[in-house]
C-alpha cells in the first residue's frame, strides 16, 4: 500500500460552471457526497480528483492505492467511433480525456479500479468497446434513482463480493454494447443489460452500471478497499 494505514482512494469529479453557494456563483469541482462517504464507510480515505491535463494521470495514480471513476454525463460517442444519437447528452470533454487517461494509468500500474455507471462505460470504451446510446426501462422517474435486481455471473470478481442476486440503485439510459478487449460481463439485469464488467487479466478491475453510493450495501466498495490495502 502506497500511503500506509487506510488506503487512499481517488474519486474523479465533475467540473461544473455556474455552481452557486452563498453569495458566490463560480466554476466548481464537485461530487455527490455519497461517493466519499461510501469510501470512508468501507475503510478507505477519499481524495477528490477534478479534471486535469491527461499527461498528469500517471503521476496522480502513482500516489493512490485505488481509483473510483464516478458516474456522470454521457461519454462522447467519438471515443467509440459512433455518431451522436439525439438522445445522448452534451459532451464533457475535459472529464472524458482525464478519466480515460486515469483508466489507462491504473491499468498500466495495476492499481485497483472501480468504475461506477459512466465509469463502467468509460472502462469499456477505454478497452475498445462500444455503448448503446439509449435504452428504456432503467430510469423510472427523471431525477429519482430507481431499483432493480442484478444477477451475478458465478465465478467472477463481482460474484465473489456479492454472490446473490440483489436489488441495486440505478439511473442510466446508456449501456455496454460490444465488450472491450479482455473484458467479461459479470452481472446482468433481468432484461439482459450488462450490469457489471471486469478484466480477469488484471489484478482488481470492476465496473458496475448502478450507483452503490446511493445504497446501503458496502460490499463492492469494501472489496475495492481490501484490494487497495494489499498492494
PyMOL commands that set and color helices and strands:
alter all, ss='L'
color gray80, all
select helices_A, chain A and resi 33-41+54-61+77-80+93-109+118-126+157-161+212-214+219-229
alter helices_A, ss='H'
color red, helices_A
select strands_A, chain A and resi 8-12+14-21+24-30+45-49+66-69+112-116+131-132+146-152+166-170+175-176+183-189+194-199+205-208
alter strands_A, ss='S'
color yellow, strands_A
deselect
rebuild
show_as cartoon
